[in-house]
Amino acid sequence: MQAVSKTGPGRNVVVVGTQWGDEGKGKVVDWLTDHAAAVVRFQGGHNAGHTLVIKGKKTALQLIPSGVMRDGVACYIGNGVVVDPTHLLGEIERLEAAGVEVRSRLFLSESCPLILPFHVEVDKAREALRERSGAGKIGTTGKGIGPAYEDKVARRALRVQDLKHPDRFAAKLRDLLELHNFVLQGFLHADALEFQPIFDHAMKVAEQLRPMLADVGVRIHGTNVAGGNVLFEGAQGTLLDIDHGTYPYVTSSNCVAGNAAAGSGVGPDKLHYILGITKAYTTRVGSGPFPTELPMDEPGSVGHHLSTIGQERGTVTGRPRRCGWLDAAAMKRSILINGLSGLCITKLDVLDGLPEIKMGIGYELDGRHVDILPLDADEIAACRPVYESFPGWKESTVGCTRWDDLPLNARRYLERVQAVIGAPIDMVSTGPDREHTILLRHPYKA
C-alpha cells in the first residue's frame, strides 16, 4: 500500500474545522487519504455531514469516515463517537449500492455509546419545548446526539459492546427506557416508547455489526508500528466545541484536535500534524452569535452571493447556512485551542467576482478593542466587527492547482489572512473536486 513507509513508524495528521463547521473537511480528508492507510472519526455522530465530489459525482457521508471513498483504506469509528446503528447500516447500504466496498474495512469501537429511539424523541421534544416557552431553540439536528452524550457522562449509556450480550442489554435498556419515558411524558409532554420494538431491532442490527467490532486504539497503534500513516477526521468545528465554543449554541462533544487522542484510544504523542480547515469566508448553521454575519435575503448583496454561489446548505439538514466575512479574531481562538500546524483555505472560488472583500480583524466590545473571540456567548453577541478591506478580483480561481495561477489580489488576500491569524496556509481549495487543490506544504511531509 502506498501509505506504508519502509523507513520507520507512520505519521499521523488530524483534520479539524476552525469555524462553526461545514468548512469542507470531507474533501480535504479525501484528498489526504491518498497518503494514509487508515482514517479515524473520533467525535460527534450522524449530525455531521461531509460532501465529497469525485470526478463530478457527489457523495454525502455522515458517520462513516471520508476515507471510505479510497480503495483499500481502513476506516475506524472511535470511542468518542455516538452511534445510531440503524443509521450506520443505512449509510453502509447506500455506499454498497454505489459500488463501494465498506464492511471489510470499516471497524467500530466497542466503547461507542449507542443512540437509541428515545434519544431522538427527547432531542426533538426539548427543542419544541424551548420554542414554545420562548427560550429559543439551540438549533440541534434532532438526531439524538446530545441525549446520548448525556447518558455517556451519567455512566448509564448502552454501548456497542452491550449488543454482544442480549440479557445485559435488555436489563440496561429497561432501566434507561424507564428514565427517558418519565422525562418524555412528565416533563416534555410527549409519548412514551415501548421496550420490545427497541430491543428486537437492536438485536437484529447487532448481528450485522458484530463482524465490524474492534479495539480501535490497538489497531491504530499497529498501523503506525507497521509504517502506515493515519488520518484523524473531526466533525463539526472548533467554535461548536462543548467546552470552547459559543456555549450553549454548541454541539455535545469536543471537536478540537486534542480530542483525536481521547476519542480514538491513542496518546497525544501520536498527533504529529494538526491541519485546520477554514473557508475563505464564514458560515454558521443554527442559532448563536455570529459577529461578521451578513444579510442574505437581498439579491445582489454579498451575503446572497456567498449563499448562492457557495451553495450554502447543511449536508445533514438541508438548512440554509448563515454567511459572513472571514473572522480572523475567531480564527485566533481556534488556532490557540487546536495548536494548528497549518491551514487549508477552502471555497476561495466563491469570492470570485466580488469588487471588495473584507476580513474581520477584531471587535469593538464595550468601548474597547478585542482581537480574539471572547468565550462568553453574550459578549460575542455584543461584539461589533472591525474590518479590513481588500480589492477583489474578476478572474476565476476555479480549479487552480498552482499558487502562481491565482489572481494577484487573491494571493494578496490570502497572504494578509496568514499574517493576521498567525498560522501558515499550507493548502488552498479552489473547487469541490478532490483535484481542485493548491498544495504549498504537504501535511504528511512537513
N, C-alpha and C positions, 0 to 999 in steps of 0.2 A: 504494500500500500504506500502511496506517495507521502502520507503523513507520518510515516515511521522513520525516525532518524537512525543511522548506523553509527553515530558518533557519541551518543550519550542519551540521558533521560529526555523525555519530551518537554515541550514548552507549552504553557497554558496562557490563554487570553480570556479576559472577562469583558463582555459587551454589556454596557448599561445605558439606559436612556438618561439624559441630563435635564430634561424638561418635565412636562406633565404627561409623558407617554406619547405614543404614536410618532416617534421620531424617525422611523424607518429602520429599526434594529433588525427586522427579519431579513431584509435584503443584504445588510452588512454581514450578518451571521452566515447567510447562504454563501456569500462571496468568500468569506474567510474559511468556510468549511472545506474548501479545496485543499487546505493545508492541515486539516485536523483528522484525527482518527475517530473522535467522538465529540458529541455536542451534549451539553447538560443544561437542563432547565432547573432552576434552583429556588423559585418562589412563585407565588401567585397561583392562579387557577385558570379556568377557561373564560375568565373575564378579560383576558388579554388576547389581542389578535395580531398576527403578523401576516401581511400580504406580500407574497413573492411574485415577481414577474420574470419568467424564464423563457426566453425566445418568444416573447409576446404573449405567453399564456399565464393567466393569474391563478395562484393557489393561495387560499386563505387557511392559515393554521391558527389554532387557539391554545392547545395544550401540548401537542407533540412538538418537540424541538425542530427548528427550521432545517437542521442538518439532514432531515429525512429525505430531502429532495436531492441529495447526493448519494449515488450508489456506494454501498459498502461502508458507510459511516454509521457507527453505533450511536444510538440516541438514548439518553438517560433522563428520567424524570426523578429528581432528587427529593429527599425527605421534606424539604421546605415548601413543596407544592401541595395544595389541597386538590384532591382528585374526585371528580364526578365520574364513576366508572361507566355509566351509560353514555355520557358524552364522549369519553375516551374511545370506547368501542365504536361509536358512530363515526368519529373522526378517522379511525383506522379503516373502517369500511369504505369511507369516501375516497381515501387515498388509494386503497387497493383497487377500487373501481376505476381509478385513473391510471392504473398500471404501476403503482409504486409499491415495492415490497416493504412491509412495515414490521410484521410480527417477529421475524427472525432477528431483528436488530434494534427493537425497542425494549428497554429494560426499566422497570418501575420499582422504586424503593418500597420495601415492605412497611416503612415507617410513615409513609404519606397518610395524612388524615383523609377520611372519606367525606365527600359532600353527598348528603342523602336528601330525599324529597322534602323532609321537614325543614332543612336548612334553607331551601329555596323559598318555601312558603313563609317562613319567618322573615326572610330578607325582603320579600315583596310587601308583606303586611306592615312591616316597620316603615318603609318608605311611604306607603299610603297613609299611615297614621301621622307621620311627620307633615305630610301635605295637608291633611285635614285639620291638624292643630295649628297650622300656620308657622310651625317651627322651621320649615324649609327643608327640602329634600337634600340628602347628601349627594345624590347622583350615582348610586350604585347601579350595577348592571342587572341586579335581581337574580344572580346566578347562585346565591347561597354561599359566597366566598367568606364574607365576614362572620356569619354564624358558625361556619365550620372552623375558622381560626379561633373563635371564642371557645368552642369545645376543646380544641387542642390545648389552649392556655389553661383552661379549667381542669385539665387532666381527665376528661371524660370522653374524649373522642373515640370513635371507632376508626381503626386504621386498616390499611390494606392487609396487614398480616392477620387481622381478625377474620378475614374472609376464609382463611385456611381451616378455621375451627368453628364449624356450624353452631355447636352448643354454646360456646363462648360468645360468638357473635349474637346469637338470639338473646342471651341473658343481658348483654350490654345494650342491645337495641331496645329491649323493653324499658329499661330504666331511662335511657336517653329520650325515647319517644314520649314517655310519660311526662318528662320535664318540658319538652317542647310543645306538646299538646296543651299543657297547663298555660304556657305563655300565649300560644295561639288563641285559645278560647277566652282565657280570663283577662288578658291584657290587650291583645291585638284584635279581638273580636273577629277572629277568622275560624274556619272549620278545622276540626281535629283530623288527623290522619290515622289510618288503620295499620296495625302491626304486620299482618300476614302478607299483604301485597308487597310491602317493602322488603320483608325477609325473603320471600320467594324470588323476587327479582335479583336481590343481592347474591343469592346462592347460584342463580343462573349465570350471572356475569362473572362470578368467582372462577368458574371452570374455564372461561376464556382468558382470564387474566393470569391464572396460575403459571403458565409457561413463561411469562414475562417478568415475574418477580425476581428481584436481585438485590444483593448488597452493593449499592451504587458506589459508596466510598471505596470499597475494596477494588471494584472494577476500574475506577478512575486511577487509583494508585498503580494497579497492574499495567494499565495502558501507558502511563508515564515511565515506569520502570523499563518497559519494552521499547521505549523510544518514541512513543506516539504522542502527538500533540492533542490537547483537549481544549475545547471552546465552551465557555460558560455563558449561557444566554439568559439575560434578565428580561423580565416583563414589566409593564408599566414604566414609570420614570421616577427619577430621584425625588422630584417635588411632590410625588404621591406617596412617598415612604411613610409608614405609620408613625415613625419617630421623628423624621427630619423634614417631612413635607408640610403642606399648608393645612395642618390639622384644624378641624375634623374632616376637611374635604380631601381625604386621602384614601388609599386602599388599605387593606388589612394585613399587609406583610411588609417586610423590609426589602426595598428594591435596590438598595445600594450595593456597591461592589463587594464590600466586606462580607455580605451575607452569602456570597457564592460559596464560601468555605462551609459555613454552618448549615446552609441549605442543601449541601450535597454530600457532606461527610468526609471532607478532607481539611487539612490545615491551611492557614493563610499563607504559609510558605509556598504553596502550590499556585498562588495567583501571581504570575510573573509580569503581566502587562494588563493595564486597565484602559479599555477604549470607550470613551464617552461618545454617544451619538446625539447630535442636535440638528434640528432643522435650521435653515438659513433665516427663518423667522420663528414664530412661536405659535403653538396651538394648545388648546385645552378642551377636553370633553367633560361635561357635567358641571356641577356648581363649584364655587370657590373663587377667591380673589385672583385677579389676572391684571397686573398693572399696565402692561403695554397693549391691552386688548383694543381692537378697532371695530367700529360698527360695520356690519356685513350686509345689511339689507339693501343699500342703495347701489344699483348697477353703476359701474364705472368707478366706484370707490376702491381704495386699496384693500380694505377688508373683503369686499366682494371678489376682487381679483384673486387674493390669496385663497379664498374659499373655493372658488370655481376652478381656477387653473390648477390648484393643488389637490382638487377632488377630496376635500377635507370632510370625510365622514368616517365614523368609527367602524373598524373591521368587524367587531362583535355585535354592536347595537345598531349600526347604521345612523346613529345620531350625528347631526352636524357638529363639527368641531369649531369652537370659538378661535378666532385668528387675531394675531397681532404682530408687532415688530419683534425682532430678536431682543431678548432681555439679558444683557451681559451681566447685570448685577445678580440676577437669579443664577446664571451660569457659574458665577464665582462661588456661590453657595454649593453648587453641585460638585465643582472641582475640589473644594475643601473637603466635602464629605467622602468622596469616592477615591481621592488620591489618584487622579487620572494621569496616565502616561501620555495620552494623546487623544485627539478629537477626530471624528468624522462628521463633516458638514453635509447634510442631505438636502435634497429639494432646492438646490441653488437655482435650477432652471425655472422655478416658479416665479422668481424675481425678474426674469427676462421681460423687458419692455416697460418696466416702471421708470418714470422720469426721475424720481427721487427715492432713495432708500434711507431708512432711519434705523438706528440701534439705540436701545435704552442703555445708558451707561451708569445710571444711578437713579435715586429718587429724592424728592423733597418730602420730608415727613416732619410735621410739627415744627416747621421753620428751620429744619436742619437738613444737611445733605447726608444721604446714606448711600454707600457704594456697594453694599452686599444685601441680598434679600433678607429681611427680618425673619424671625422664627414664629412670630405671633400673627395668626391669620387676620385679626382685626387691624393690626398695624400695617400688614401688607395691603389690605383693602383701602387704607388711608393714604398709601403712597401715591405720589404723582410722579410719573416717569420724567427723567431728564434725558433728552435725545441728542444724539449726534447725527448729522445728515451727510449723505453721500450722493454724488450724481449716479444715476442708473446707467443702464446700457441697453441698446436696441438689438444687439446681436444675440443669436440663440446660443445657449450653452448646452442644449440637449444633446446628450451622447458624447460630450467631450471626454477624452481619456488622457489628455496631457495638460499640465498646468499652463504651458505657454500658449495653448489654443484658447484659453479663456479670454474674454474681453478684458482690456486693461482695467476698466472700472470694477469689474467683478473681482479681479485679483487684488486691487487696492482695498476693496471692501473686506475681503477675507483676511488680508494682512492686518487690517485695523482690528477686526474681531479678535484675531490671535493676540495682538498686542494688549488689548483691553482686558481680556479674560485671563491672560497669563498662562495659557496652555497651547502646545503646538498642534496645528492642524496637520494630521498625517494622511487623511483621506478626504476626498470630496465626491459626493454622489451627484451625478448630473442627469439622472433619469431613473425610471423604475426598474429597468432591466439590470441583471447582475453585471453585464458588461459595461454599463454606463458609470464608470468609476475612474477617478484620478487617484493614483497611488503616489504619495510623497515619501512615506516611510512605512515599511511593512511591519505590522504588529508582531508577527512571528519571527521577524529577522532583526528587529530593532535592538 
